[in-house]
Amino acid sequence: MTRLLEVGFGRDRICLACRNKSCCSYYTVTVTARDLVRIARAMQLAPTDFVTACTVSDGGPGTFLLRPEGPQHALTLVKRPFPDPTDSPCIFLLSTNDRRGLCGLGDLRPGQCRTFPSYLTDDFISIVNDPPGCVRTWSYGDLDLDEERRRIVHAKAEEAEHHAAVEEWNRRVCDEGRERSFEEFCTFLVNRTMEHEGNGTGASGPCSSCRKRCCTSYTVSITGYDAWVIGKGLHLPVESFLVYFPVTEQNDRGFLLEPGGNRYEIALDKVGQYQKGNPCVFWVELASGGGRCGIYSYRPRVCQTYPAYQLEEMVVLRDDVLCPEGAWNLVGMDLVQFRQRLSQFRMEQDLYAYVVSEWNRRVEGGGVPRSIREYYTYIMNLYDRIDRFLGTLEVGALAEAVQQWGEAHHSRPNPLVADLSMPPAHEPRQMVVEELRTIVHTLVSKPNGEASRMCSAVP
């Protein structure tokens, strides 16, 4: 059930927690052929959507020609237009509405970014002291030196491979004696790298050619588990990417902030003013006018399962989607993966409904108003405990429980709130249900204020 990526030692946590991301504007990031292919394949982008030919005055290894005896170029990430060109942000730099910076590439970021600010000197790890564009001073205590050496050696190997590819390209340009386009150079790098890798480019889904209809038109309502995954995984305070709003129709996700008051839901914020037509706060706008999700590995389950829903053991396509007609076809979909995600989604929805019902019972019983920050603190604490419990289960047992949860008839009530005394006690789902009930009840039953004091809503 967990969707957290492995976050390494101090350097990863420091970079994730950095609010300014000044280095993402200060530096021009050079890219290798491997970086290019990784990003293009994972985000289903054309190379020219995110890389450019940056003219350099002092050529060197890795710089390429587009015409014989012409200027030398470096392959770099595109930067956004900015009044001061020396401070232009990387095209993948996101900014939440409270001005927190976030890399939209995550683990796909180029080697130059993954190893900053360290380098190898005679097989020893060295650190750039007070690196320009960085708001902190780095120390060896921030680094796992063995892991850092592995990263640097890996990046250096990819850099050497890139230099060899560029040398081959430059020889071709000079031998043919004619001008070549930047698109041709990128195509050459992709083909050469893929041939050496021995893999195809991967399937291209309908989202790769879409112009963000669902990412601008919908209110992306999420569960508490989605909020925990994004906040914990990206080291962001949930207030920086969530909004809450009163619900107009009764549902099991509506939480109270005062006894007898309005009920509210949480959703992902939007860029600028919260209104239909504005993109999701995590949307990465590309120079071509298209874009991609900037938190793809952490995106909410509702986004992962769109545009499908589950009917018992079957995957069914919705008929009210905003996708172009014919974009989705069950024959071309990975139905096993969709079925797994939909089962997980149903489990997470049922769990969140129970989490909300217990919070509401606490608010009604307490007789005093509660703040939205207290609610966020509640779900961050609770889901942290839930994830620790799920991590103790054997993979097979958890997978079976999730499958049983998803394939239950749609008329069956939420097992967390229903009387499930009839199913056998050894049923995997029933064992998970009982433990989840215990975790939620234990936290909610603490004296008022104790849960809020345990930890902040800021991960």
N, C-alpha and C positions, 0 to 999 in steps of 0.2 A: 504493500500500500504506500510505503514511503516513496517520495519523489525527490528527495534531497540528493544532490550530487556530492561527491566527496570533496570537501574543502581541506586543502593541505595545511601546512604549518602556518606560522605567524604571517608570512608574506601575503598569502592569499586572503587571510582575514583582514589584514591591514588595508589591502587594496580595495576589497569589497566595502569596508567600512568608511573609506575616505569619502568625504562629502564633496570635495571640490573637483576631483579628477583633473587637476590642473595639467598634468602631464599629457592628457588626451587632447589638449589644445596647444600646448607648448611645442610638442615634438611632431615631426613628420615621420610617420611609421612606414618603414620599408617592409616589403612583403616578398616572401620566397614563392617558388612555384608550388611547393607543398601547402603553404598557407592559402594560396589562391584556390587550389582545388578543394581543400577542406571547407573553406567558407562557401564557395560556389555550390558545392554538392549539398552541404547540410542545409543551406538557406535557399537552395534552388534559385540562384541568381546568375545572370550573365556577368562575366568578369568585369566588363566595362561599367557595370552598375556601382562598383565599389572600389576599383583601382584605377590609377591614372599614370601617365608617363610624366614624371617630374624632371625637367631639364636641370642638369647639374654641370657645374663649370669644371670640376676636377674629376674626370671619369675614374674608374677603378674596377675591381672585381664586382660583378653583379650589375654593372651599368650596360645598357643596351643601345644599339643603333636602330634607327628607322630608315636611314639612307646612308650610303657610303660616305665616309668622311664628314658625316653630319654631326650634330651635337649628341652628347651622351645623355641617357635618361636613366632614372631610377624608378623601379616599380613601387608605388606607394599607395596607401589608402587615400581615398578621396576625402577632402575636407569640405565642410559647409561654408558657404559664402558668409563673410563677416566683415564689419567695417575695418577692423585691423587685421590684415592678412596674416600677420605673425601670431595672432591669437585665435585662428580659426579652429573650431572644434572638429574632431574626427566625425565622419558621417555616422558612425555607429555609437556615438556618445548620446545617451538619453539624459533627459533632465525631468525629474518629477516636479510637480507644481510647487513644492517647497524648496526647489533648486538643489536637490541632491543628484549628483552625477551617477551614472550607471552605464557600464559597458554592455552594449547590445549583443556582443559576440560571446561573452562568457568564456567557456573553455575553448572556443574556436579562435580566440585572439592570437595574432601572429607571435612568432618566437621572440621578437624584439620586446613585445609587451610582457610575455610570460616570464622573461628572465630579468626585466628591469627591477632594480638598478645594479645588478651584479654582473660580473664577468670573470673569466678565467685568466690568471697570470701564472705561467709555469705550473699548471695543474692546481693552483691555489685559488680559492674563491676570494675575489676582491669586490669591494662595494664602492660605488661612487659616493663620495662625501657630499652632503647637501646637494643632491642632483637638481639642476635647474628644472623648474616646472613642478617640483614636488614640495609639499607643504611640511614635510617632516624630515628628520635626520634618521637614516637607517643604521642599524647595528647588527652585529652577528647574532645577537639574541633573537632577531626577527626571522632568522633563516634556519631551516633544516639543511645543513651543509651537504649531506649526501644527496638529498633530493634536489638541491639547487645545482649540484654538479651534474646530476643526471639530466636536468632540464637544459643546462647550458650545452652539454656535449651533444644532446639530441638536436638542439637548435643549430649548433655549428655544423652538424652533419647535413642538415637540410639546407643550410646556407651554402655549403660546398657543392652540393648537388645542383643548387640553383645557379651557382657561378659556372658550372660546367655546361648547363643548358644554355645560358646566355652566351658563352663563348661559341658554342655551336651555332646559335642564331646569328651572331655577329659575323661569323665566317661566311654564312649563307648570304647575308646582305651584301657583304663586300664582294664575294665571288659573282653574284648575279648582277651587281652593278645597278640596281634599281631601288626605288623607294618602296618601302613596305608600310602598311598601316599598323596602328597600335592594336586593332582587333586581331590582325594576323599574328602579331607577337603573342598575344594572350592565347589564341587558339593553338599556337605551336607549344607553348608551355603546358597547356592542359593535356594535349595529345601525348607529348613526351612523358609527362609525369604519370598519366594513366597507363601508358604502355609498360613503364617500369613497375608500376604498382600491380598490374595484372587484374584490375577490377574495372567494371563498367561504371558509368556515371551515376547509376542509381535511377530509380523511377521518379518521374516528375509528376507530382500530384496537381489537381486543378487549382490549388491555392497559389501555385507559383506564378500563374498568369492573371490572378485576380487583382482588382484594384481596391482592396480593403473594404468592401461593402459591409461585411459582418463586423469589422473592427471599428466602424464609425457609426453604424445604424443602431446596433444593439446596446442595451444596458447589460453589462456583463455581471450579473449577480453571481456571487461565489459563496462557497462554504467556508466555515472556519478553518478547515484543513487546508484549503487553497491559500488562505491568508497566512497561515503558519508556514507553509512551504515557501511562499515568496519572501516573506519577511525574514525567516530563518536562513533560507538559502542565499539570499542576496544581502543580508545584514542591513535591512532597511526597516525603519520604524513603520508599522502598518499605517499610521496616519499619513505617511507620505504618498501612498498609492491607493488608499481606500476612501470611498465616500459612503455615507449612510443616508437613507431617505425613508420617509414614512410610506408604508405599504397601503395601497388603495383597496386591495382585495385580501381577504383572510387567507393565510397560508401558514405552514408549519415552520417557516424560516423567520417569521417576524418576532423580533425581540423587544422587550420593554425597557424603558429607561426610568419610568416612574410607575407606581401602582395605578392601574386603571387608565394609563395613558396610551398614546399612540404606539403602534408597533413599527419597527424599522427593519430594513434589510441592508446588507453591505454589498458594494459592487466596486469594480475597478474604476478609478478616476479616469478622466479624459484630459487631453491636452487643453490648457486654457480654461475657458468657461465650460461647465458641465452641461452640454446640450447635444442633441442628436445632430450628427454630421461632423462633430469633432472626433478625432481618432482617440483610441485608447492611449492612456498615459505611457504605455510601453511600446508604442508603435515607432518603428524606425523608418523615417522618410528617406527615400533614396533620390539621387539626382535625377533619375529617369521619371520620377513621378509615382513610381510604385513604392513598395516597402515590404517590411517583414516584421514579425513579432520579435521584440527585443528580449523576451524572456522565454524563448521557445521551450527549453527544457523544464521550465517551472510554470508554464502556462496552466490556467485553471482547467479542471477536468471537463467543464462544459465546452471549452474550446477544443480540447483533445478529442472529444466524441462528436463534435459537430460535423456533418448534419444528420447524425444517426440517433436512433433510440433502440432500446431492447424490448422485445416482446417475448417473454419467457426465454427460450434459448436462441431466438432469431434476432438478427440485426436488420432493422428496417430503416429506410430513408424517410426523413421528414418531407412533407409536401409544401412547406411554407418557407423554404429557404431563400436567401438572397443571392445564391450562386447563379451564374449563367445557366440557362437551360441545358440539360444534358451533361453538366460538368461532372456529376457524380454518377457512378454505375456500380452496382453491387458486384458485378463480375470482375471489375478492375480493382476492388478494394481488398485489403488484408482483413478478412472477416474475423479471423482468430484474434488478431490484435484489437480490433474494434470491440469484439465481444468481451475480452478481458477488461478493456477500459470502461465499457458500459457497466459491467458488473461492479467494478471498483467505484464508479460514479454513484450507482444506486446505494452501495454501502455507505459512502461518504455523505450522501444526502440524508439517509436515514439517521446516521450518527449525528449530523449537524442538527436535525430536527429535535433529537433527544437532548443534545447539548443546550439548545435554545429553550426547550420546555423546562429544563431544570433551572436555567438562569431566570426565566420568568417566574417560576415558583418562588425562587429566592427573593426577587424584587417585590413580588406581591406580599410575601410574608414579612419582609423587612420594613415595609411601610415608609421608606424614604427614597427620594430620587437617586439614581446612579448616573454617573457620567459615561460618555462613550469611551473614554480612556479606560475606565474600569471594565467595561465590556471587552475591549480589546485585550486587556491584561488577563482577563478570565480565559478567553479562548487560546491565547498564546501559552499560558500555563497548562491548560487542560490538554491541548493537542501535543504538547511536548511530552507529557506523561503517556498519552495514548500511543504516540509513535515509539516510545521506549518499550512499551508492552508488546506492540506488534513486532518489534525487532527481536523479541525473545522467542517468537514462534518459529517452528520449522517452516521452511519455504513451502513445502508440499501441503502442510496443514492449513496455512494461511490461504494458499491458492484455492484449496478445496472449499474453504469457508466463503471466500469471495465469490466463487462460482455458484455455490448454493444460494447465496444472497441474491445474486443477479438473476438467476433463473427461476426464482420463486414467482408464482403467478402474480400479475399486477394487482389483483384484487386483495392479495394478502396484506395485512396491516404491517406497519413498521415493527420488526421483531423486538426492537428495544423498548417499545411502549406497550406491546401486546403481551397477553398471557401465553407464554410458550412452554407450558408445563408438559404438553403432550409429546413434543419431539423427544427422541432418546437423548439421554444426557451425554452420550459420546459423540453426538453429531457435531462436526467441526464448527459450524456456524453458531450453534447454541453455546459452546464453550467460549467463543469469542464474545458473544452477546453478554453473557454473564459477567465476564471480566470488564468489559467496557462499561456496563452499568455500575459496577463497583468503583471504577476509577472516577467516573463523573460524580457519583453520589458522595464519594469521600471528599472531593474538592469542594463541592457545593455545600456540604454540611459543615464546613469549617466556620468558626465564628466570623461575623461580618468584619470585613477589612483584612482578615488574615491572608486570604488568597491574593488580595491586591498588593500586600506587602512583600509577597514572596519574590516577585521579580517584576521588572518593568515590562511594558508592552514593547519596548525597543529591544530587538534581539541582541 
